[in-house]
Amino acid sequence: MIPYDAIILAGGRARRMEGADKPGELVGSRSLVRRVADAVADAGRVVVVGPERRLDGVLFTREDPPGAGPVAALRAALPLVTAPVVALLAADLPFLRAEHVRALRAQAVPHALLVDEEGRDQWLAGVWDTQALTGALRAYQGQSLKGLMAPLNPRRLALEGRPWFDCDTIDDLQEARMNVLAEWTALACKELGVDPATVDRDLILDLTKDVAHGVARPAAPLTAYLLGLAQGAGTAPEDAVARLTTLARNWEQATTETLTDG
């Protein structure tokens, strides 16, 4: 396959996330921008447009002025690209994987981009011929990626796994985090020979939240372990959860009464 570089745009203002450092938000154990960088780990160069952060093996640059938009960011990054093909990606694609990028590269004749489940073009999830993109950008005076790229007539590609999903809001970020939890639950159940259908994830999460808030954070995972022991001993999980939840919610009162009695 033709060698490629990657550009990751990570300089947005995250207005719908109250100005948070969106690329730095964690999904699982990795930041959003780290996840995207990992998806293009086989690129010759990875250029991140945005504030410098701890990311090994990448080049950083900034649009002028910072926050000037994706076209300005592309103008800053494209001169650093040396490969004949370039992947242009947003920094907030938590479900993007290396196989998605490979599929785009395989279909890029000379350009390809992802479409979402409703067929909408995702201009920050595509692969482009570097020379053609450079020429189009040189002649373009607008501020819209669609205006720049649509005339290049890319091949549209729908892929499984929602690689186009981006985290524009807090709710999007929470959805991405819950997806990681679902993946881990399925993998852990497979490893332990447990039927995933027997795991009431929301029930356990509600219990550990009550314990973390009502007792102490370290008590939450310990309580989940004790719940497993109780279930293994024959206690119905719903009964055990109800009793532990009541205990956690009354913890402060119970400890106060114990000290008073003492």
PASE-550941 format. One record per residue (C-alpha): residue number from 1; x, y, z. Coordinates in Angstrom, 2 decimals. Each point is the difference from the previous one (the first is absolute). Layout:
BEGIN
<k->NUM c1->X c2->Y c3->Z> $
...
end
This chain:
BEGIN
<k->1 c1->0.00 c2->0.00 c3->0.00> $
<k->2 c1->1.22 c2->3.54 c3->-0.76> $
<k->3 c1->1.79 c2->1.66 c3->2.98> $
<k->4 c1->-1.98 c2->2.66 c3->1.80> $
<k->5 c1->0.24 c2->2.75 c3->2.59> $
<k->6 c1->-2.76 c2->1.15 c3->2.34> $
<k->7 c1->-1.29 c2->3.38 c3->1.13> $
<k->8 c1->-2.05 c2->0.17 c3->3.20> $
<k->9 c1->-1.91 c2->3.21 c3->0.69> $
<k->10 c1->0.02 c2->0.60 c3->3.77> $
<k->11 c1->-0.33 c2->3.75 c3->0.35> $
<k->12 c1->-3.76 c2->0.58 c3->0.23> $
<k->13 c1->-1.61 c2->2.06 c3->2.75> $
<k->14 c1->-2.50 c2->-2.68 c3->1.14> $
<k->15 c1->-2.81 c2->2.53 c3->0.41> $
<k->16 c1->-2.59 c2->-2.71 c3->0.62> $
<k->17 c1->2.21 c2->-1.49 c3->2.73> $
<k->18 c1->0.35 c2->3.28 c3->1.91> $
<k->19 c1->3.50 c2->0.61 c3->-1.31> $
<k->20 c1->1.44 c2->-3.26 c3->1.36> $
<k->21 c1->3.22 c2->-1.42 c3->-1.39> $
<k->22 c1->-1.95 c2->-2.41 c3->-2.18> $
<k->23 c1->2.96 c2->-1.78 c3->-1.65> $
<k->24 c1->1.42 c2->-0.67 c3->3.46> $
<k->25 c1->-3.18 c2->-1.54 c3->1.42> $
<k->26 c1->0.43 c2->-3.64 c3->0.98> $
<k->27 c1->-1.98 c2->-2.84 c3->-1.52> $
<k->28 c1->1.14 c2->-3.07 c3->1.84> $
<k->29 c1->3.67 c2->0.44 c3->0.82> $
<k->30 c1->0.86 c2->2.11 c3->-3.07> $
<k->31 c1->-0.79 c2->3.56 c3->-1.02> $
<k->32 c1->-2.08 c2->0.58 c3->-3.10> $
<k->33 c1->2.96 c2->1.36 c3->-1.96> $
<k->34 c1->2.16 c2->-2.93 c3->1.13> $
<k->35 c1->-2.62 c2->-2.43 c3->-1.30> $
<k->36 c1->0.03 c2->1.67 c3->-3.42> $
<k->37 c1->3.79 c2->0.11 c3->-0.05> $
<k->38 c1->0.10 c2->-3.72 c3->0.83> $
<k->39 c1->-2.30 c2->-0.69 c3->-2.97> $
<k->40 c1->2.65 c2->1.50 c3->-2.31> $
<k->41 c1->3.05 c2->-1.38 c3->1.79> $
<k->42 c1->1.27 c2->-1.44 c3->-3.30> $
<k->43 c1->0.04 c2->3.40 c3->-1.70> $
<k->44 c1->3.36 c2->1.42 c3->-1.05> $
<k->45 c1->-0.76 c2->3.29 c3->1.73> $
<k->46 c1->-2.79 c2->0.98 c3->2.36> $
<k->47 c1->-0.61 c2->3.75 c3->0.15> $
<k->48 c1->-2.22 c2->1.30 c3->2.80> $
<k->49 c1->-1.42 c2->3.50 c3->-0.41> $
<k->50 c1->-0.60 c2->1.37 c3->3.47> $
<k->51 c1->1.70 c2->0.68 c3->3.33> $
<k->52 c1->2.97 c2->-2.21 c3->0.75> $
<k->53 c1->-0.66 c2->-2.87 c3->2.38> $
<k->54 c1->1.64 c2->-3.28 c3->0.99> $
<k->55 c1->-0.23 c2->-2.01 c3->-3.19> $
<k->56 c1->3.09 c2->-1.87 c3->-1.07> $
<k->57 c1->0.99 c2->-0.18 c3->-3.64> $
<k->58 c1->-2.14 c2->2.85 c3->-1.34> $
<k->59 c1->0.68 c2->3.46 c3->-1.42> $
<k->60 c1->-1.91 c2->2.99 c3->1.34> $
<k->61 c1->-1.01 c2->3.16 c3->-1.79> $
<k->62 c1->-2.64 c2->2.72 c3->0.45> $
<k->63 c1->-2.36 c2->1.79 c3->-2.35> $
<k->64 c1->0.39 c2->3.77 c3->-0.25> $
<k->65 c1->-1.71 c2->1.37 c3->1.97> $
<k->66 c1->-0.81 c2->-2.87 c3->2.38> $
<k->67 c1->-3.67 c2->-0.91 c3->-0.28> $
<k->68 c1->-0.27 c2->1.27 c3->-3.58> $
<k->69 c1->-1.73 c2->-3.17 c3->-1.14> $
<k->70 c1->0.72 c2->-3.28 c3->-1.79> $
<k->71 c1->1.06 c2->1.52 c3->-3.34> $
<k->72 c1->2.58 c2->2.17 c3->1.74> $
<k->73 c1->1.14 c2->-3.04 c3->1.98> $
<k->74 c1->0.41 c2->-1.97 c3->-3.22> $
<k->75 c1->2.07 c2->2.83 c3->-1.50> $
<k->76 c1->2.33 c2->-0.17 c3->3.01> $
<k->77 c1->0.40 c2->-3.77 c3->-0.09> $
<k->78 c1->0.12 c2->-0.93 c3->-3.67> $
<k->79 c1->3.51 c2->1.44 c3->-0.62> $
<k->80 c1->1.30 c2->-2.50 c3->2.57> $
<k->81 c1->-1.39 c2->-2.96 c3->-1.93> $
<k->82 c1->2.51 c2->-1.89 c3->-2.14> $
<k->83 c1->-1.93 c2->-3.15 c3->-0.97> $
<k->84 c1->-2.04 c2->-0.22 c3->-3.23> $
<k->85 c1->-3.17 c2->-0.73 c3->2.00> $
<k->86 c1->-1.28 c2->1.75 c3->3.12> $
<k->87 c1->-2.70 c2->-0.95 c3->2.51> $
<k->88 c1->-1.86 c2->3.03 c3->1.33> $
<k->89 c1->-1.69 c2->-0.78 c3->3.32> $
<k->90 c1->-1.72 c2->1.72 c3->2.88> $
<k->91 c1->1.49 c2->-0.51 c3->3.44> $
<k->92 c1->-3.29 c2->-1.14 c3->1.54> $
<k->93 c1->-0.71 c2->-3.32 c3->-1.75> $
<k->94 c1->0.00 c2->-2.53 c3->2.88> $
<k->95 c1->-1.07 c2->-3.00 c3->-2.10> $
<k->96 c1->2.47 c2->0.49 c3->-2.86> $
<k->97 c1->2.32 c2->-2.99 c3->-0.42> $
<k->98 c1->2.99 c2->-0.83 c3->-2.16> $
<k->99 c1->-2.15 c2->-2.31 c3->-2.14> $
<k->100 c1->-2.33 c2->2.90 c3->-0.83> $
<k->101 c1->2.93 c2->2.08 c3->-1.20> $
<k->102 c1->1.29 c2->-2.92 c3->-2.06> $
<k->103 c1->-3.42 c2->-0.39 c3->-1.62> $
<k->104 c1->-0.03 c2->3.69 c3->-0.91> $
<k->105 c1->3.49 c2->-0.23 c3->-1.46> $
<k->106 c1->-0.97 c2->-3.06 c3->-2.04> $
<k->107 c1->-2.96 c2->1.88 c3->-1.50> $
<k->108 c1->1.75 c2->3.34 c3->-0.54> $
<k->109 c1->0.19 c2->0.23 c3->-3.80> $
<k->110 c1->1.08 c2->2.68 c3->0.51> $
<k->111 c1->-2.18 c2->1.11 c3->2.95> $
<k->112 c1->-2.37 c2->-1.68 c3->2.49> $
<k->113 c1->-1.96 c2->1.13 c3->3.03> $
<k->114 c1->-2.32 c2->-1.50 c3->2.57> $
<k->115 c1->-3.74 c2->0.50 c3->0.05> $
<k->116 c1->-2.12 c2->-0.44 c3->3.10> $
<k->117 c1->-2.98 c2->-2.31 c3->0.43> $
<k->118 c1->-2.23 c2->2.54 c3->-1.73> $
<k->119 c1->2.36 c2->0.41 c3->-2.95> $
<k->120 c1->1.36 c2->3.41 c3->0.99> $
<k->121 c1->3.54 c2->0.85 c3->-1.06> $
<k->122 c1->2.61 c2->0.19 c3->2.76> $
<k->123 c1->2.57 c2->2.45 c3->-1.30> $
<k->124 c1->2.31 c2->-0.59 c3->2.96> $
<k->125 c1->0.20 c2->-3.74 c3->-0.53> $
<k->126 c1->1.55 c2->-0.60 c3->-3.39> $
<k->127 c1->3.07 c2->-0.81 c3->-2.07> $
<k->128 c1->1.19 c2->2.27 c3->-2.81> $
<k->129 c1->2.58 c2->0.23 c3->-2.75> $
<k->130 c1->2.49 c2->2.49 c3->1.45> $
<k->131 c1->0.85 c2->1.74 c3->-3.26> $
<k->132 c1->-3.63 c2->0.45 c3->-1.03> $
<k->133 c1->-0.99 c2->1.26 c3->3.46> $
<k->134 c1->2.92 c2->2.43 c3->0.04> $
<k->135 c1->-0.99 c2->1.39 c3->-3.39> $
<k->136 c1->-3.64 c2->0.38 c3->1.02> $
<k->137 c1->0.97 c2->1.75 c3->3.22> $
<k->138 c1->2.33 c2->2.38 c3->-1.82> $
<k->139 c1->-2.85 c2->1.20 c3->-2.20> $
<k->140 c1->-2.67 c2->0.07 c3->2.70> $
<k->141 c1->-1.04 c2->3.22 c3->1.75> $
<k->142 c1->-2.87 c2->-1.30 c3->2.16> $
<k->143 c1->-0.24 c2->-1.31 c3->3.55> $
<k->144 c1->-2.01 c2->-3.19 c3->-0.54> $
<k->145 c1->1.56 c2->-3.44 c3->-0.23> $
<k->146 c1->-2.97 c2->-1.14 c3->-2.05> $
<k->147 c1->0.54 c2->2.86 c3->-2.42> $
<k->148 c1->3.65 c2->-0.98 c3->-0.32> $
<k->149 c1->-0.36 c2->-3.77 c3->-0.24> $
<k->150 c1->-3.34 c2->-0.73 c3->-1.66> $
<k->151 c1->1.31 c2->1.01 c3->-3.46> $
<k->152 c1->2.67 c2->-2.73 c3->0.38> $
<k->153 c1->-2.84 c2->-2.55 c3->-0.22> $
<k->154 c1->1.17 c2->-2.46 c3->2.68> $
<k->155 c1->-1.28 c2->-3.54 c3->0.19> $
<k->156 c1->-2.50 c2->-0.34 c3->2.86> $
<k->157 c1->0.49 c2->-2.92 c3->2.36> $
<k->158 c1->-2.32 c2->-1.42 c3->2.70> $
<k->159 c1->1.82 c2->-2.17 c3->2.55> $
<k->160 c1->-1.07 c2->-2.04 c3->3.02> $
<k->161 c1->0.84 c2->1.10 c3->3.51> $
<k->162 c1->-1.05 c2->3.66 c3->-0.29> $
<k->163 c1->3.50 c2->1.33 c3->-0.77> $
<k->164 c1->-1.62 c2->3.29 c3->-1.02> $
<k->165 c1->-1.47 c2->0.62 c3->3.50> $
<k->166 c1->1.41 c2->3.22 c3->1.46> $
<k->167 c1->-0.27 c2->1.45 c3->3.49> $
<k->168 c1->-1.58 c2->3.41 c3->-0.43> $
<k->169 c1->-1.83 c2->0.04 c3->3.34> $
<k->170 c1->0.30 c2->-1.34 c3->3.53> $
<k->171 c1->-2.68 c2->-2.57 c3->-0.86> $
<k->172 c1->2.08 c2->-1.20 c3->-2.97> $
<k->173 c1->3.01 c2->-0.38 c3->2.27> $
<k->174 c1->-2.04 c2->-1.97 c3->2.52> $
<k->175 c1->-1.29 c2->-2.27 c3->-2.78> $
<k->176 c1->3.56 c2->-0.70 c3->-1.12> $
<k->177 c1->1.04 c2->-0.84 c3->3.54> $
<k->178 c1->-2.94 c2->-2.35 c3->0.47> $
<k->179 c1->0.90 c2->-1.74 c3->-3.25> $
<k->180 c1->3.48 c2->-0.71 c3->1.37> $
<k->181 c1->-1.64 c2->-1.41 c3->3.12> $
<k->182 c1->-2.21 c2->-2.27 c3->-2.11> $
<k->183 c1->3.04 c2->-1.25 c3->-1.95> $
<k->184 c1->1.88 c2->-0.73 c3->3.24> $
<k->185 c1->-3.00 c2->-1.77 c3->1.54> $
<k->186 c1->-0.35 c2->-2.27 c3->-3.03> $
<k->187 c1->3.73 c2->-0.77 c3->-0.06> $
<k->188 c1->0.18 c2->-0.66 c3->3.76> $
<k->189 c1->-3.06 c2->-2.27 c3->-0.14> $
<k->190 c1->1.57 c2->-1.98 c3->-2.82> $
<k->191 c1->3.26 c2->-0.34 c3->1.91> $
<k->192 c1->-1.78 c2->-1.23 c3->3.14> $
<k->193 c1->-2.60 c2->-2.17 c3->-1.72> $
<k->194 c1->-2.88 c2->2.16 c3->1.26> $
<k->195 c1->-3.20 c2->0.47 c3->-1.97> $
<k->196 c1->-0.23 c2->3.78 c3->-0.69> $
<k->197 c1->-3.78 c2->-0.27 c3->0.22> $
<k->198 c1->0.32 c2->-0.71 c3->3.72> $
<k->199 c1->1.89 c2->3.24 c3->0.66> $
<k->200 c1->-2.26 c2->2.91 c3->0.90> $
<k->201 c1->2.54 c2->2.72 c3->-0.74> $
<k->202 c1->-2.21 c2->2.96 c3->0.91> $
<k->203 c1->-0.99 c2->-1.57 c3->3.32> $
<k->204 c1->3.65 c2->-0.47 c3->0.96> $
<k->205 c1->0.98 c2->3.49 c3->-1.17> $
<k->206 c1->-2.80 c2->1.58 c3->2.02> $
<k->207 c1->1.12 c2->-1.96 c3->3.06> $
<k->208 c1->3.66 c2->1.00 c3->-0.33> $
<k->209 c1->-1.00 c2->3.64 c3->-0.58> $
<k->210 c1->-2.02 c2->-0.01 c3->3.22> $
<k->211 c1->2.91 c2->-1.57 c3->1.89> $
<k->212 c1->2.57 c2->2.40 c3->-1.48> $
<k->213 c1->-2.11 c2->3.03 c3->0.92> $
<k->214 c1->-1.37 c2->-1.24 c3->3.31> $
<k->215 c1->3.03 c2->-1.83 c3->1.41> $
<k->216 c1->3.30 c2->0.46 c3->-1.90> $
<k->217 c1->1.24 c2->-0.49 c3->-3.53> $
<k->218 c1->2.27 c2->-2.97 c3->0.84> $
<k->219 c1->-3.01 c2->-1.72 c3->1.55> $
<k->220 c1->-1.77 c2->-0.18 c3->-3.39> $
<k->221 c1->2.14 c2->-2.68 c3->-1.71> $
<k->222 c1->0.29 c2->-1.90 c3->3.28> $
<k->223 c1->-3.80 c2->-0.02 c3->0.28> $
<k->224 c1->-0.33 c2->-1.30 c3->-3.55> $
<k->225 c1->2.35 c2->-2.86 c3->0.94> $
<k->226 c1->-2.03 c2->-0.75 c3->3.13> $
<k->227 c1->-3.16 c2->-0.03 c3->-2.11> $
<k->228 c1->1.61 c2->-2.66 c3->-2.20> $
<k->229 c1->0.90 c2->-2.07 c3->3.05> $
<k->230 c1->-3.55 c2->0.28 c3->1.31> $
<k->231 c1->-1.44 c2->-1.09 c3->-3.32> $
<k->232 c1->2.43 c2->-2.93 c3->-0.12> $
<k->233 c1->-1.19 c2->-1.00 c3->3.46> $
<k->234 c1->-3.58 c2->-0.12 c3->-1.21> $
<k->235 c1->-1.37 c2->3.44 c3->0.87> $
<k->236 c1->-2.27 c2->1.44 c3->-2.69> $
<k->237 c1->1.86 c2->2.96 c3->-1.55> $
<k->238 c1->-3.05 c2->2.27 c3->0.16> $
<k->239 c1->-0.35 c2->-0.66 c3->3.73> $
<k->240 c1->3.70 c2->0.53 c3->0.65> $
<k->241 c1->0.02 c2->3.25 c3->-2.00> $
<k->242 c1->-3.05 c2->1.32 c3->1.85> $
<k->243 c1->1.57 c2->-0.73 c3->3.38> $
<k->244 c1->3.37 c2->1.50 c3->-0.93> $
<k->245 c1->-1.63 c2->3.10 c3->-1.53> $
<k->246 c1->-2.00 c2->0.59 c3->3.17> $
<k->247 c1->3.14 c2->-0.49 c3->2.08> $
<k->248 c1->1.95 c2->2.52 c3->-2.11> $
<k->249 c1->-2.75 c2->2.62 c3->0.07> $
<k->250 c1->-0.26 c2->-0.31 c3->3.78> $
<k->251 c1->3.75 c2->-0.23 c3->0.55> $
<k->252 c1->0.51 c2->3.41 c3->1.56> $
<k->253 c1->-2.92 c2->-0.49 c3->2.37> $
<k->254 c1->1.14 c2->-3.54 c3->0.90> $
<k->255 c1->3.57 c2->1.08 c3->0.79> $
<k->256 c1->-1.26 c2->2.95 c3->2.05> $
<k->257 c1->-2.21 c2->-2.31 c3->2.05> $
<k->258 c1->2.89 c2->-2.42 c3->0.49> $
<k->259 c1->2.25 c2->2.78 c3->1.33> $
<k->260 c1->-2.80 c2->1.24 c3->2.25> $
<k->261 c1->-0.63 c2->-3.50 c3->1.36> $
<k->262 c1->3.71 c2->-0.38 c3->0.64> $
end
